[in-house]
Amino acid sequence: MAEGSVVGHRWAVQLLQNGIRHDRLRHAYLFVGAAQLGKSTLARSFAQSLLCKEGVDGRACANCRSCRLMQSGGHPDFILLPPTDREGQPDRENGLHRAEQAADIVRQALLHPMEGRYKVFLIQDAHRAHVSFANKLLKTLEEPPPHVVLCLTAPDRSALLPTIVSRCQVLALRPLGEQVMEDALQARWGASAQQAALLARLAEGCLGWAVDQLDQPEPLAERSERLAELQELSRSSRVARLAFAQKLTAARNQTRLFTLLALWTSWWRDVMLAQAGCLEQCANIDLLDTLADAAGDFRPVDVQAYLRTLSRIEGYLRHTVNTGLALDVLLLQMPRPHA
């Protein structure tokens, strides 16, 4: 593996290194785990080690021509396949893997590598595959040429066809520990100790999310605004709450909606923890004084009930439901400060 490129996931790194070292490679690997957990980073590092010409014990040297090509994104034997929109442009949020992409994989897999022993394909977000893509991909998975290694990423093995999963070695990545993330954010991305501590708590083990916040600080500023808005809503009238629900419904932005619900869940969970005397376990550690005040403003039974409501409504929204009605219920049931 490329030295230092992967943070954490030591068991997976060692497993892949051992496969390279002892020449016991599978023809397909499926990396599963939450978004921005490091699945693609690990797969890229694995590909670099496979393609490296000077590596030792499954570790890429980082200096040879092959490693330099991988680092610049120009290695001819590494093919990256994200989901695409209808025009063929990468779109990992709303795109799909389509039949023509699978046909291209089949065609390129038949060609011999240009630089080394292997040709490595990384299919990102394989769960976003059209059924025609999955069916065509199965042919390559069933009878792959000996020089082909396929890497797939997905949030969970259940998101893919069982016939695809059964032909892959599955590596289920786990969330990173907070201390591991804090150390990495400070050492590799120059975060301050305070930034690293906060982001490590908020990221829930997903380092990629934390790094994005350092590169683009606007989401953290927006988080503060949304939490202030939430506290105002908890003290607002029913009319104001329904108006806010209608505003969310009219926006028709599912991604932003689920991000907001995750933030609300984090906040009310922290209020519950504060009520239980567990402030040190809260995620929003930059707002501990506000959380301590909120713990006294709301009844614990109301907070716990609302957390269940949040979970239930989020589940409804991921299926075919009346979004406006679901959000009306969510806003109206939000706890109010007790007298």
N, C-alpha and C positions, 0 to 999 in steps of 0.2 A: 504494500500500500504506500501511497505517497506520504512521506514522513511529515507529520504535523498538519496535514490537510484536513483530517477528521478530528473533531472534538468529541470525546467520549466514545460510546459504543465499542468498547475494547473487545468484548467477546466476539462481535461480528467481524471486526478488523482481523482478529487472530484466526477466526474460522476461514476467512477468505485468503489470508496469507498462507495458511497451512495448505489450502487447496492448490495455490500456485506453487508453493515450495515442493510439494510431493506430486505435482502433476496429476492431481485428482480433481479436475474441474467438472462442474455440471455445465450443461449447455444452456441452462436458463436459471436466472435468479430473480426472485420477487422480493422487493424491499417494501415492507408495509409499516405504517405508523402515521401519526398525526401530521398535518400540514406543517412544513418548515421545521421538521424534526431532524433533517439531515440525510434523507433517503437518497436524493440525487447527488449530494456531495460524496457520500460513501460509494455510490455506484461509479461516479467519475474517478474517484481515487482507485477503486478496484480496476477500472479500465486502464488507467495510467500504468498501474503495476503490471497488468497483462501485456501491455504494449511496450513497456520499457525494455531496452536492450542491454542495460548495464546493471539492472537491479539484483539484489542479493536477498535470499530468504523471503521472497514475496514482497519486498519493499522496493519501490521505485527510486531511482537514483536522483531524479529531479534535474539532471544536468545533460543527459544525452539528447540527441535530436528528437527522439520520440517524445520524451518528457516535455521538451520545449514546445513541440507542436501541440501537445495536450493542453499545456498551460495557456497557449495563445488561442485555443479553440479551433485549430486548423489541422488536426490529425486526420488524414484521409481514411483511416481504418476505424474511426470512432464516429458513429452516426447518432445524432441526437434527434429524437422524435417527440416533440410536445404536441398536445392537442392543437388543432388549428380551426380558424373560422372558415366560412364558405369560400373566401378568397385565397385560402391556403396560408394565411398569416398565423404565427403562433398566438394562441389564446388559451391560457391555462385556466381561466375562470369560466368561460362559457363555450370553449371550443370542443371539438370531438376528434377522435381518430377515425378516419374514413377509409373506405375500401381501397382508394388509390394509394394511400400510405402503406397499407399492408402489401399491396402488389409491388410497391417499390422495395419493401423489405425483402420480399421473396426474390426479386430480381438481383438486388445487391448481395444477398446472402450467397448466391451462386458464384459470385466473382471472388477470386482469390485476393487476400490482403495485399496491399500495395507496399507496406513498409515492414511488417513483422509476421508473426505466426497467426495472429487472430484478427478477426473483424468483430468489433463490439458495437451492439445496438443498445441505446438507452431509450426505452419507451416510457416517458413520463406520464403520470396520471392514467395508467392503463385502464382504470375503471371508466374513463370517459371515452369508451370505444363504441362505435356503431357496431351492431351485430355482424355486419358484413366484414368489418375489420377483424373482429375476433375470430370469425370462421376461417378467414384466409390465414391469419397468424397461426392458427392451430396446425396447419400443414407444415409450417417451418418448425414449430415446436416438436412435432411428432418425428420428423426425419431431418434434423438440422445437419448441414455440412459440418465436418469435424473442426473447421477453423472458425465457426460462428459461436459467439457468446451473447445471449440476450439478457438484458437487465430491464426489469419492469418495476415501476413504483405505483403504489396504490395506498389508500388510507387503511384498508382492511382486506383480508383475503376473501371475505364474503361478498365484496364488491365486484369480484371477477367470476367468470364462468368456472365451475369446478374442474372442467376439463383442462383449462389453462393452468389453474393452480396446481393440479396434480403433476404437471410436467415441469414444475419449477422447484428449486430449493427455496423455501420461504425463510426470510430473515425478518423477524418481527422486532422492530426497533422500539426501545422504551424511552420515555422522557428522561432528559438529562437531569442530574442533581443540581440543586441551586448553587452549591459551592463550585462545582465544575464550571457552570455557566458564568458565575461571577469572575472567576479567575481568567477564563478565556476572554470575556468582554474587556477586562482591563489589560491583559497582556497582549492580545492580538488586535483589538479594535480601539484601544486607547480610551475606553470609558473611565470616568471617575469612579471612585469606590461607591459613592452615593447612587450614581446612575446604574452601575452594575448590580447593586443590591436590589434596586427597585425593579429593573427589567427582568432579573432572574426570578423574582417572585411573580411578576405579571405574565411571563412567557409560558408558564406551566410546562417547562421542560423543552420548549421548542426554540432552539438557539437562533434559527433563521429569523424568527419573528423579532427577537430582541435586537439582532443586528440591523434589521430594517428600521427599527425605531431610532437607532443611532444615525443611520444614513439619512433618514427622512424624519426629522423630529416633529413634523406637523401632527402625526397621529397622537403623540403624547399630549400636545397642546389641545387637540380636539377631545381627547379623553377627559381632560380637566373640565372642559366646557360641558360635555355630556353628563358628567357626574354632578356638576352644579345644577344642570337642568333637571336631573333626576330628583335631587333634593327639593327643588322648587315644586316639581310635580307632586311629590308626596304631600305637600301642603296646599295643593291647588284644589279648586272646586271641581265638581263633576263635569261641568261645561268645559272648563279649560282642559281637563284630561281627555274628553272626547274630541276636542279640537286637535289636540296633539296626535291622537290615534288616527284621525282623518288625514293629518299631514303625513304621517308615516305611510299610510295606505296609498296616498296619491303619489308618493315618490317612486313607488314600484321598483325599489332597489333591494332585492333580496339579500345581497351580500352585506350591504350596510345595515340592514335590519338585523341579521343574525349577529353581526359584530356588536350592535347596540345591545341585543338581548344577552350576549355573553358578558358584556360590561355590567349590565344590571345584575346579572346573576352573581358576578364577582363581588359587587358592592353589598348586596343583601346577605351573601354568605359571610362577608367580613363583619357585618352588623351582628349576625347570629354568633359568630366567634367572639366578638367583643362582649356580647351579653353573657357568654359562658366564661368570661374571664381569660380568653385566649388571644389577646391582642397581638402577641408575638407571632401567631400563626397567620395573621391577615396578609393578603396579597398587596393591598393598597397601602404600603407602609409609609408613604409620604403624606397620608391623610389620617394618621392614627388619632389625633385630637378630635377631628370631625367624627370619626367612627365611634370614639368613646362617648361623644355627645349623643350621637344617633342611637347608641345602645340604650340610653336612658329615655329616649323620646318615643320608642315604639315597643309594643308588647311582644315578647318573644314568640308567643303563639301565632301572632299575625305574621311575623317575619318568616317563621318556618312554613306556614301555610302558603305564603306568597312564593317562596322558593319552589314549592311543589307546583304551584300554578305556572311559574316561569318555565319549568321543565315540560309540563304538559302542553302549554301553548306552543313552545318551540317545536315540539314533536308534531303538533297539528299543522304548523306552518310549513313543514317539510313535505307535507302531503297535500292532496287536493282539498283545500278548505276555503271558506270565505275569509280572506285575510282581514278585511275590515271588521268583521264581527269578532274574530279572534283577538284583534288588537283592542277593540272596545272593551272586551272582557278583561284583558290584561291590565289596561289602564284603570278601569273602575275598581278592580280588586287590589290595587296597590295599597299597602298599609298607610294609615294616617297616624300622626303623632297622637298619643293618648293624652287626655286632659291632665 
